[in-house]
Amino acid sequence: MTTLQVGSVNYVNPFRCRMWALHDRLEQYVTEGSCRGEIDSILKHGQQSPVLGRRVLDDHNYDVELIYGARRLFVARHVNKQIAVDLRDLSDHDAIIAMDIENRLRKDISPYERALSYARWLRTNHFGSQDEIVHALKVSASQVSRLLKLAGYRVYS
């Protein structure tokens, strides 16, 4: 294994990467079919945009935990090419915000996937309330409320 440099883009064996437990993709929707455009693009042009990751210190099977980039990880494994990773030291809170910024405008993340993420963040106490999500992500309270309702999440008083 080569030395990973925090604060720079590293090229990493994709099989030494794992997705962060709080990432917002449902694994069953990341398939060869759903990633066909990305597969063709990476084979033709290479990976143009790095994923975001941080070092893994607690699992000898992995070197990097990816905050976002599940589809690019799938493609890198599928075509057996190294994946470009922007490696940073991030808290879970900062990672959630970075992931949201990366994925907010993507149409291929369904409202249901986003809803499950918001509910998971509350259940795991990464955010103490819906209002904290609203302020951290700078989204409307009604949007957060609707998405949590979609996920079946209830706030008990």
PETA-V758482 format. One record per backbone hydrogen bond with DSSP energy under -0.5 kcal/mol. CO is the residue of the C=O (numbers start at 1). NH is the residue of the N-H. Records with the same first field share a line. If there is no record, write none. Layout:
CO=NH  NH
//
This chain:
4=6
5=8
8=87
10=12  85
12=83
13=16
14=17
16=63  64
18=66
20=23
25=27
26=29
27=30
29=31
31=35
33=36
35=39
36=40
37=41
38=42
39=43
40=44
41=45  46
42=46
46=48
51=86
52=67  68
53=88
54=65
55=57
59=62
63=56
64=18  66
65=54
66=20
68=52
69=73
70=74
71=75
72=76
73=77
74=78
75=79
76=80  81
83=12  85
84=51
85=10  87
86=53
87=7  8
88=90
91=95
92=96
93=97
94=98
95=99
96=100
97=101
98=102
99=103
100=104
103=106
106=109
108=110
110=114
111=115
112=116
113=117
114=118
115=119
116=120
117=121
118=122
119=123
120=124
121=126  127
122=125
129=133
130=134
131=135
132=136
133=137
134=138  139
140=144
141=145
142=146
143=147
144=148
145=149
146=150
147=151
148=153
149=152
154=156
//
